[in-house]
């Protein structure tokens, strides 16, 4: 079973290592530990730890609460063991967070055009491309999804609190 839990400040070094060691560094613009620490301190940024089975950490999600109070940007989803369905399950949990925890109606993200695996995953999970832009001479696709209660299964959400906790 995959779960999302509020991350603690002490987990940030592990997140940096997951980005460095995996294939993620080619597919995302990696953060240094200092950048993770800076982002974690922002009131509008939420870090969630992806765990499986016996609380083994296998990745993380970074969410940005947009000032429009309707949207959340999925800034990052990084999984240390790609190809096992963990990312797909975590995306479903992001939908739940969007609706239940943050009372938001829209999730959006950007993805590099050459990240075909992620694009396929996002599209198969209901995300739709709404725009494109350039970033450092690379093309980014912008995707969005409007999760709603009718689309969310009654899966149990372990360790997803109703209140956002920050550990500093």
N, C-alpha and C positions, 0 to 999 in steps of 0.2 A: 504494500500500500504506500502510495506517495502522499506526503503531507507538505504543507507550507507552514513555517513557523516564523515568528518575528525573529530577526537576526540580532545578535549581540555584537557590540563593538569588537569584542575579542575574536570574533570569527573572521574579521576582515583580512588578516594575513592568509588564511586558508582560501578565501575567495580569490585573492591575487594569484595564489599558486595554481588554482584551478584554471584561471585564465591563461597563465604562462605555460602550463604543462599540456594543455589540450590543443585541439585544433582551433579553438576559439580565437586565438590571437590573429589568425589570418582573416577571420570572419567578422570580428568586431574591433573597435579601437580600444585596446586594453587600458585599464587604469592602473596607475601605481598605487602602492599602499597609501601614500599620502592623499592621493585623489579619492580613493575609497573612503578614507577617514573624513575628508572634507565633505563629500557627498552625504555620508551617513549623518552628519550633524545638521543638515538642512531640514527644516520642518516639513517641507513639501516632498521629501524623498523618503521612500520606505524600502528597506531591505528585507527580503524574505529568504529563509533558508529552505532548500529543497532536501527533504529527507525521505529515505525508504526504510522499510521493514523495521529493523531494530535501531531506529534513530541514526542511521549512518547518513552523514551529510554527503550529498552527491551533486550539489549545485546551489545556485542562488538566482534570485530575481531582484531587479531594481525597478521600482515603480516611482513615477513622478506624478504627484497630484496636480493637475492643471488648475490655474486660477479660475477657469470658467465654472468650476464646481460640478461639471457634468462629465469630464473626461479624466482618464488616467493614461499616461504614456508608459508603455512597457519599454523602459530604457534598455533593459538587458535581461536575457535569460541565458544562463550558462550551466551546462550539465557536463559532469566529468565522464559520464559513460553514455555517449550518444548511441542511438540506434536501439535502445531498449524500451522505448515508449515513455521514458521518464519526462521528457520535454512536453510531450502531448498531455500527459496527466497534469503536469505543472500548469500548463496553459488553461486547463479546465478549472484548476484551483484559482488561477488569476481571475477568471470570470466570476467565481464565487466571491473573491475578495472585493472585486469591483462593485458588485451588487450588495452583498451583505455587510461587509465591513466599512466600505467607504461611501456607499449609497450613490455610486456613479453609474451612468448609463452607457458610457463609451470607453473602449480601450483602443489605443492607437500605438503604432510602432513604426520604426523604419528599419529597412534591411538592405544590405548591398545587393545589387542586381546579380552578382555572381554566386550568391549564397543560395543555390537552388534547393538544397535540402530544407533550409528554413522556410523558404518561400512555399514549397510544397506543403510543409507542416502547417504554416499559417493559413493557407488557402483551404486545406482539408479540415481545419478547425473553425472555419467560418469567417475568416478575415478576408476583406475585399480591398484591392488596391484603389486608392483615391487620388494619388498624385505621385510625382517624381521630382527629385532635386539632385543637385551636384554637391558632393562633399569631398574636398581634396582631390579633385579630378576623377572621383569615382561616382557612379550613379547610385542613388538611394531610391528605393521604392517606399512609399508611405502606405500603410495598411491600416484599416480600422475594423472594429467589430462592435456591435451593439448587443451585448449579452443581456438576456432578460430572464425573468424567473421561469418562463415557459421552456426556455432552452437549457436550463440548468437541471441536471439530474439530481435526485435526492441522495447523492453520495455523502457519506459522512466526512466531515472536515475535522481532522484531529489537529490540535495545536494551533488552530487559527482562531485567535481571540477576537472577541467583539470589540475590544479596545486595543488601540495601537500602543505597544510598549516600546520604549527606547531604553537601551542599556548603554550607559556611558562609563 
